Amino acid sequence: MDPPILVFEGGDLSVFASAEAAQARLEWLGVEDDVYQAFDSRGRSLWLGVVETERRLRGFPVVEKSVSIESAERRPSHQADLRARLIHYLGLFDLDPGYLATAALVDLVRLAAERHGL
């Protein structure tokens, strides 16, 4: 998995410096409701799952849920999908459509990361 991690929720995009950062910020309920679609910087589809951990609190069992992220594929095969989503998203910011249409995926990822302070 090659960072940054790009997570789409409808038309919104969140960009994370690492899978660990994404796991800490994404909501497990959103993962269960299948509202996220995630990619690494090379266009590899990522699998989002919910991990349940049981512990005891004052003698009572408590289940804590957290998000897990794993590569869904070994070789990136979703570059076209990621590219189309990034072009649409970045187009909302008055960037030159001609540039976006011809930009390499690595440049689109860089622009999205910069827009998120990475």
C-alpha positions in Angstrom: 0.0 0.0 0.0 1.5 3.3 -1.2 0.6 6.5 0.7 -1.1 8.8 0.7 -4.4 7.1 1.2 -7.4 8.6 -0.6 -10.9 8.0 0.8 -14.0 9.1 -1.1 -17.3 9.5 0.6 -19.8 10.5 -2.1 -18.3 13.6 -3.7 -16.0 14.4 -0.8 -12.4 13.3 -0.5 -10.2 12.8 2.5 -6.5 12.3 2.1 -4.3 10.7 4.8 -0.6 10.4 5.1 -0.8 6.7 6.0 -3.2 3.8 6.5 -2.8 4.2 10.2 -3.9 7.8 10.1 -7.0 6.9 8.0 -7.9 4.0 10.4 -7.8 6.5 13.3 -10.0 9.0 11.6 -12.6 7.0 9.6 -15.8 6.1 11.4 -16.5 2.3 11.7 -20.2 3.0 11.2 -19.4 4.5 7.8 -17.4 1.4 6.9 -20.3 -0.9 8.0 -22.7 1.3 5.9 -20.2 1.0 2.9 -20.1 4.8 2.3 -16.3 4.9 1.7 -14.2 3.9 -1.3 -10.5 3.9 -0.7 -7.4 3.8 -2.9 -3.7 4.1 -2.4 -1.7 6.6 -4.4 -1.0 4.2 -7.2 -4.7 3.3 -7.8 -4.8 0.1 -5.8 -8.3 -0.5 -4.3 -8.3 -0.8 -0.5 -10.5 -3.0 1.6 -12.0 -1.3 4.6 -13.3 -3.5 7.4 -14.5 -3.2 11.0 -12.5 -5.0 13.8 -14.3 -5.8 17.0 -12.4 -6.1 20.2 -14.0 -7.3 23.4 -12.8 -6.2 26.8 -14.3 -6.0 30.3 -15.3 -2.8 32.0 -16.3 -3.2 35.7 -16.9 -6.8 35.0 -19.2 -6.3 32.0 -18.2 -7.2 28.5 -17.7 -4.2 26.2 -17.2 -4.4 22.4 -15.0 -1.7 20.9 -15.1 -1.3 17.1 -12.3 0.2 14.9 -11.5 0.5 11.2 -9.0 -1.8 9.4 -7.5 -1.0 6.0 -5.8 -3.6 3.7 -4.9 -3.8 0.1 -7.7 -5.4 -1.9 -5.3 -6.2 -4.7 -1.6 -6.8 -5.3 -1.3 -4.8 -8.5 -3.0 -1.5 -8.9 -6.0 -2.0 -11.3 -8.2 0.9 -10.4 -6.1 3.8 -11.8 -8.8 4.9 -14.2 -11.4 5.0 -11.5 -9.2 6.9 -9.1 -8.1 9.3 -11.9 -11.8 10.0 -12.9 -12.7 10.7 -9.2 -9.7 13.0 -8.7 -10.4 14.9 -11.9 -14.0 15.4 -10.8 -13.0 16.4 -7.3 -10.2 18.8 -8.3 -12.4 20.3 -11.0 -14.5 21.8 -8.2 -11.6 24.1 -7.3 -11.4 26.0 -10.6 -8.3 24.2 -11.8 -7.7 24.2 -15.5 -9.8 21.3 -16.9 -7.3 20.9 -19.8 -4.5 20.3 -17.4 -6.5 17.9 -15.2 -7.5 15.9 -18.3 -3.9 15.3 -19.3 -2.2 15.2 -15.9 -0.5 12.0 -14.7 -2.1 10.2 -11.9 0.9 11.0 -9.6 0.3 14.7 -10.3 -3.5 14.5 -9.5 -2.7 12.7 -6.2 -0.1 15.3 -5.4 -2.6 18.1 -6.0 -5.3 16.4 -3.8 -2.7 15.8 -1.0 -1.7 19.5 -1.2 -5.3 20.6 -0.9 -5.4 18.5 2.4 -2.3 19.9 3.8 0.0 17.0 3.1 
